[in-house]
């Protein structure tokens, strides 16, 4: 669990730094860039489609694991539109909330304990 938490912390710091750099250099124009690349360049199209499917899968898992479907909907929305900026922090928070129990981390409200 320590390795996972360290990875999540480093990943969150990295994505926040890269995002800050992108915004300062290019402005907050990600929708035009994302969708322009989605249909404009074959390899970027492949990568962005794959990435979008991963984000939708993360959204579905976050929604499912939350007991409150309102919270699940909000967190699912954030996982799509913020990607790792939300997802890494979400996983890190819940790794502590689950006290390092991987089953509890993955199953969320569906975990019944042992």
BAFI-3210 file (N, C-alpha, C; in Angstrom, 3 decimals, decimal comma, padded with zeros to 6 digits):
// residues 114
n [1|2|3|4|5|6|7|8|9|10|11|12|13|14|15|16|17|18|19|20|21|22|23|24|25|26|27|28|29|30|31|32|33|34|35|36|37|38|39|40|41|42|43|44|45|46|47|48|49|50|51|52|53|54|55|56|57|58|59|60|61|62|63|64|65|66|67|68|69|70|71|72|73|74|75|76|77|78|79|80|81|82|83|84|85|86|87|88|89|90|91|92|93|94|95|96|97|98|99|100|101|102|103|104|105|106|107|108|109|110|111|112|113|114]
n.u [000,834|002,032|003,708|001,804|000,507|002,643|003,145|000,691|000,780|003,090|002,263|000,021|001,216|002,864|000,962|-000,451|001,557|002,232|-000,230|-000,544|001,617|000,794|-001,571|-000,538|001,059|-000,576|-003,142|-006,502|-007,692|-008,478|-010,745|-011,012|-008,511|-008,413|-010,698|-010,131|-007,750|-008,826|-010,162|-008,412|-005,794|-004,403|-002,953|-003,137|-005,860|-006,348|-005,059|-006,451|-009,063|-008,759|-007,955|-010,257|-012,121|-010,982|-011,361|-014,163|-014,626|-013,388|-015,098|-017,522|-016,793|-016,207|-018,727|-020,203|-018,899|-019,467|-021,662|-023,684|-025,488|-025,653|-023,239|-021,608|-022,252|-021,345|-018,599|-017,957|-018,382|-016,364|-014,156|-014,090|-013,844|-011,677|-009,771|-006,718|-006,102|-008,249|-008,779|-006,372|-006,071|-008,504|-008,243|-005,979|-006,955|-008,998|-007,458|-006,339|-008,665|-009,717|-007,945|-005,752|-006,707|-007,097|-009,322|-011,447|-010,829|-011,192|-013,845|-015,442|-018,498|-019,602|-018,141|-018,090|-016,641|-014,549]
n.v [-001,193|001,178|001,689|002,072|004,369|006,198|006,258|007,343|009,880|011,030|010,898|012,584|015,042|015,347|015,462|017,728|019,673|019,555|020,254|022,865|024,082|023,720|025,266|027,817|028,235|027,770|028,510|028,000|025,894|023,301|021,721|022,306|021,512|018,759|017,623|018,483|017,096|014,576|014,051|014,875|013,835|010,737|009,048|010,536|010,564|007,848|007,527|009,427|008,423|005,925|006,860|008,308|006,220|004,839|006,811|006,857|004,283|004,499|006,428|004,956|002,987|004,558|005,709|003,374|002,344|004,163|004,796|006,745|007,793|010,325|011,544|009,715|010,311|012,962|012,636|010,842|012,440|014,356|012,671|012,163|014,731|015,850|013,930|012,438|014,419|014,514|011,747|010,488|011,761|011,011|008,195|008,074|009,326|007,479|005,227|005,664|005,981|003,425|002,132|000,870|-001,527|-003,416|-004,665|-003,247|-000,733|-001,092|-002,053|-000,261|000,990|-001,490|-003,283|-005,694|-006,407|-008,586]
n.w [000,000|000,642|-001,535|-003,552|-002,548|-002,577|-005,332|-006,216|-004,994|-006,216|-008,895|-008,833|-008,169|-010,440|-012,587|-011,833|-012,005|-014,759|-015,832|-014,835|-016,145|-018,844|-018,883|-018,294|-020,534|-022,786|-022,158|-020,885|-022,661|-023,141|-024,106|-026,893|-027,826|-027,072|-028,430|-031,003|-031,516|-031,282|-033,632|-035,565|-035,871|-036,444|-034,560|-032,199|-032,041|-031,591|-029,086|-027,465|-027,621|-026,388|-023,866|-023,111|-022,895|-020,735|-018,768|-018,657|-017,696|-015,176|-014,098|-013,980|-012,104|-009,817|-009,353|-008,811|-006,487|-004,477|-001,779|-001,621|-004,296|-005,314|-004,475|-005,806|-008,468|-008,688|-008,071|-010,098|-012,374|-011,892|-012,111|-014,827|-016,029|-014,751|-014,666|-013,737|-011,887|-010,168|-009,786|-008,772|-006,267|-005,124|-004,947|-003,260|-000,903|-000,226|000,158|002,630|004,145|003,990|005,539|004,437|003,509|000,778|-000,415|000,742|-000,268|-003,041|-003,221|-001,829|-000,718|-000,983|000,402|002,886|005,069|007,037]
ca.u [000,000|002,942|004,148|000,645|000,307|003,738|002,883|-000,430|001,247|003,970|001,445|-000,799|002,108|003,280|-000,139|-000,758|002,617|002,078|-001,451|-000,229|002,473|-000,027|-002,487|000,217|001,604|-001,582|-004,451|-007,432|-008,350|-008,375|-011,760|-010,687|-007,332|-008,776|-011,579|-009,415|-006,859|-009,617|-010,553|-007,478|-004,539|-004,746|-002,412|-003,759|-007,227|-006,295|-004,706|-007,530|-010,200|-008,388|-007,979|-011,648|-012,741|-010,486|-012,029|-015,544|-014,554|-013,139|-016,350|-018,477|-016,335|-016,387|-020,168|-020,635|-018,345|-020,008|-022,985|-024,579|-025,414|-025,397|-021,786|-021,042|-022,424|-020,433|-017,227|-017,805|-018,222|-015,026|-013,147|-014,013|-013,402|-010,407|-008,830|-005,845|-006,117|-009,231|-008,688|-005,241|-006,402|-009,614|-007,686|-005,106|-007,832|-009,688|-006,483|-006,236|-009,977|-009,884|-006,882|-004,843|-007,372|-007,314|-010,710|-012,293|-010,527|-011,781|-015,284|-016,134|-019,701|-019,974|-017,287|-018,836|-015,724|-014,264]
ca.v [000,000|002,326|001,940|002,648|005,739|007,008|006,421|008,272|011,226|011,508|011,077|013,775|016,201|015,440|015,920|019,115|020,504|019,589|021,016|024,271|024,505|023,804|026,404|029,068|028,372|027,707|028,929|026,947|025,601|021,856|021,060|022,458|020,682|017,345|017,198|018,707|015,950|013,353|013,815|015,483|013,119|009,331|008,504|011,259|010,065|006,541|007,735|010,121|007,513|004,980|007,612|008,609|004,971|004,626|007,756|006,394|003,115|005,037|007,071|003,905|002,356|005,521|005,783|002,111|002,088|005,115|004,456|007,802|007,925|011,738|011,677|008,922|011,065|014,119|012,131|010,286|013,595|014,908|011,738|012,319|016,057|016,226|012,832|012,112|015,464|014,064|010,304|010,138|012,232|010,170|006,905|008,287|009,554|006,244|004,242|005,917|005,726|001,965|001,666|000,019|-002,766|-003,300|-005,033|-002,111|000,344|-001,382|-002,289|000,880|000,706|-002,900|-004,103|-006,116|-006,756|-010,026]
ca.w [000,000|000,680|-002,912|-004,253|-002,073|-003,111|-006,762|-006,369|-004,640|-007,294|-010,099|-008,651|-008,290|-011,834|-013,446|-011,469|-012,580|-016,218|-016,105|-014,585|-017,253|-020,061|-018,764|-018,394|-021,878|-023,848|-021,686|-020,503|-023,933|-023,323|-024,936|-028,323|-028,115|-026,954|-029,509|-032,261|-031,672|-031,375|-035,017|-036,500|-036,005|-036,229|-033,315|-031,083|-032,008|-030,931|-027,681|-026,765|-027,524|-025,344|-022,612|-022,797|-022,440|-019,383|-017,887|-018,485|-016,820|-013,839|-013,692|-013,619|-010,868|-008,728|-009,116|-008,225|-005,154|-003,516|-001,251|-002,061|-005,755|-005,606|-004,385|-006,897|-009,713|-008,659|-008,161|-011,440|-013,265|-011,660|-012,617|-016,287|-016,454|-014,134|-014,853|-012,625|-010,859|-009,197|-009,543|-007,904|-004,922|-004,667|-004,541|-002,106|000,245|000,146|000,647|004,069|004,745|004,067|006,426|003,688|003,108|-000,663|-000,732|001,120|-001,217|-004,353|-003,164|-001,258|000,080|-001,165|001,258|004,072|006,147|007,210]
c.u [000,877|003,415|003,019|000,449|001,398|003,556|001,764|-000,019|002,132|003,189|000,608|000,052|002,542|002,163|-000,536|000,289|002,488|000,839|-001,205|000,633|001,650|-000,950|-001,730|000,755|000,523|-002,962|-005,320|-008,299|-008,398|-009,496|-011,442|-009,505|-007,700|-009,614|-010,976|-008,468|-007,630|-009,967|-009,518|-006,202|-004,781|-004,235|-002,966|-005,214|-007,281|-006,042|-005,858|-008,780|-009,955|-008,484|-009,415|-012,378|-012,276|-011,174|-013,483|-015,604|-014,307|-014,410|-017,361|-018,088|-016,551|-017,866|-020,646|-020,169|-018,888|-021,410|-024,026|-024,422|-025,258|-023,886|-021,113|-021,136|-021,466|-018,999|-016,956|-017,593|-016,816|-013,935|-013,014|-013,370|-012,099|-009,366|-008,037|-005,811|-007,132|-008,973|-007,558|-005,528|-007,520|-009,096|-006,797|-005,943|-008,460|-008,716|-006,268|-007,552|-010,218|-008,822|-005,964|-005,437|-007,765|-008,741|-011,655|-012,074|-011,257|-013,313|-016,084|-017,325|-020,143|-019,130|-018,030|-017,937|-015,550|-014,179]
c.v [001,254|002,689|002,587|004,104|006,674|007,286|007,433|009,704|011,813|011,778|012,339|015,033|016,421|016,001|017,349|020,052|020,645|020,399|022,510|024,837|024,690|025,021|027,725|029,297|028,508|028,207|027,723|026,590|024,101|021,245|021,143|021,578|019,212|016,888|017,458|017,559|014,655|013,021|014,276|014,714|011,674|008,787|009,233|010,829|008,726|006,720|008,369|009,264|006,492|005,646|007,902|007,365|004,631|005,562|007,347|005,171|003,552|005,679|006,027|003,241|003,282|005,619|004,545|001,954|003,030|004,694|005,473|007,979|009,385|011,992|010,910|009,639|012,244|013,657|011,507|011,379|014,176|013,981|011,817|013,658|016,524|015,117|012,538|013,164|015,120|012,610|009,899|010,552|011,386|008,830|007,036|008,476|008,247|005,134|004,427|005,606|004,226|001,313|000,657|-001,309|-002,644|-003,672|-003,876|-000,948|000,114|-001,486|-001,140|000,462|-000,744|-003,839|-004,415|-006,496|-008,243|-010,371]
c.w [000,000|-000,722|-003,712|-003,840|-002,595|-004,587|-006,997|-006,053|-005,736|-008,571|-010,007|-008,798|-009,737|-012,706|-013,102|-012,060|-014,083|-016,597|-015,910|-015,718|-018,537|-020,027|-018,895|-019,802|-022,949|-023,435|-021,365|-021,709|-024,201|-024,171|-026,434|-028,703|-028,111|-028,138|-030,884|-032,550|-031,866|-032,822|-036,033|-036,773|-035,607|-034,899|-032,095|-030,927|-031,274|-029,441|-026,907|-026,634|-026,422|-023,968|-022,174|-022,290|-021,027|-018,383|-017,632|-017,572|-015,380|-013,280|-013,219|-012,302|-009,673|-008,367|-008,369|-006,778|-004,091|-003,068|-001,703|-003,573|-006,177|-005,550|-005,519|-008,228|-009,787|-008,830|-009,533|-012,473|-013,138|-012,202|-014,132|-016,639|-015,811|-014,247|-013,591|-011,541|-009,776|-008,801|-008,608|-006,463|-004,310|-004,163|-003,310|-000,838|000,713|000,559|002,148|004,776|004,922|004,948|005,733|003,245|001,629|-001,063|-000,414|000,161|-002,534|-004,298|-002,579|-000,417|-000,040|-000,299|002,546|005,232|006,275|008,666]
res [x|x|x|x|x|x|x|x|x|x|x|x|x|x|x|x|x|x|x|x|x|x|x|x|x|x|x|x|x|x|x|x|x|x|x|x|x|x|x|x|x|x|x|x|x|x|x|x|x|x|x|x|x|x|x|x|x|x|x|x|x|x|x|x|x|x|x|x|x|x|x|x|x|x|x|x|x|x|x|x|x|x|x|x|x|x|x|x|x|x|x|x|x|x|x|x|x|x|x|x|x|x|x|x|x|x|x|x|x|x|x|x|x|x]
***
